[in-house]
Amino acid sequence: MFALIDANSFYCSCERAFDPRLRGLPVAVLSNNDGCAIALTREAKDIGLKMGDPYHLAAKRPELQPLVWRSSNYALYGDMSRRIFETLLGMVPVVEPYSIDEMFLDLEGVPGDLAQLSADIRACVRRVAKIPCCVGIGPTKTIAKLANKVAKQDHNGPGVCDFSEEEIRQRAYPSIAIGDVWGMGRASVAKLKKQNVETVAEFVAMPNDQVRDLLTVVGAKTQAELQGRVCFPFNDAPATRKSLAVTRSFGRPVLTWTEMEQALASYAVRAAEKLRRHRLMANAMQVFMRTNEFNNDPRYSNQATFEIEGAADTLALIGDALRAGRRMWRDGCRYFKAGIVLLDLKPAADTPANLLPSRDPEQSARLMAALDAVNTRYGQRTLSPAVAGITRGWTMRRERLSPRYTTHIDEILVVTA
Ligand SMILES: [Mg+2]
């Protein structure tokens, strides 16, 4: 048996956890550079804000004046996610994080009433991590996810939906739209609609080979899961990533190569860290830079994709990125965005040794291990190549950023009498 626990309006709930004045108020969190709404509370939805609404327009709408806006604070959200994870680990033996605010629990062999346990878990996360959430229970991950969705839609309900019994599912399926199912994208929903299949009950009743013809093996697995047969077991190895991108819009236009060099180098640093965390190596790289296409600045956009010597070494990747960047750099442009995409990723363990490496692989591995150890212990960018810059005036706008309450001692919440 699985349970899926999913935080309600997670980013907004993190903001509220440390600022009780926000309770009951409409709150929205903005994307990088304070661009558009990426998380909103129910109160924000109720007064008409939609996911993806751009800040510069929404901030002027009279009916949205009560909104409290926040810049995204990933240091805070990441740490709150860890708190939820640890709270859960204290209550059930196995927890599998699925996204920053969703975690699967393995309830196999856990004694007692699962719905009661889920209610206790939910209350504990609320009490310890200060985050409201909902729990869905089911014999497969897809059913647990669906149960969670049902729990969430019932605003005044208990916050727990138990689909462990076949009989209860049979009663619920006819009134659930197929688009509410995990992995059912818009294209799949449209294909099913042509076959007059609009509810989960109708989908589950379709002949299996018809589903396979229509939606390939992925759709067939989803159908089997909805019927209660496990196709996505616990700790199913996630598909290895094929590419990894670090791209950002700048907080203000970048005009000099020195600043562009810093930006590209620091993206390479981030990309290399991510590679090593996933024990991968990149065999190709894409570098791009461009001006803003939505204003009257002269336009320029360029990108280069090229093979690199299989690497997860920060210094090697910086070298590759800067060589490509230097070639496409053009003076006199107001650059708006740049980025690095690492491609052709392979597990480091599967990558054959290079006969004529340009770096000593053992020396590189030792240096990178030291770099990662220092930065893990003392915080990101404690140790960073000088070329990635120190003052970094081009970084993104975050004018409405809340303090990093849980990860920085200078920003801790202070209570005064
Ligand atoms: Mg959520």
Residues whose N, C-alpha, C, O or C-beta is under 5 A from the ligand:
A	BS01	MG	D6 A7 N8 S9 F10 D101
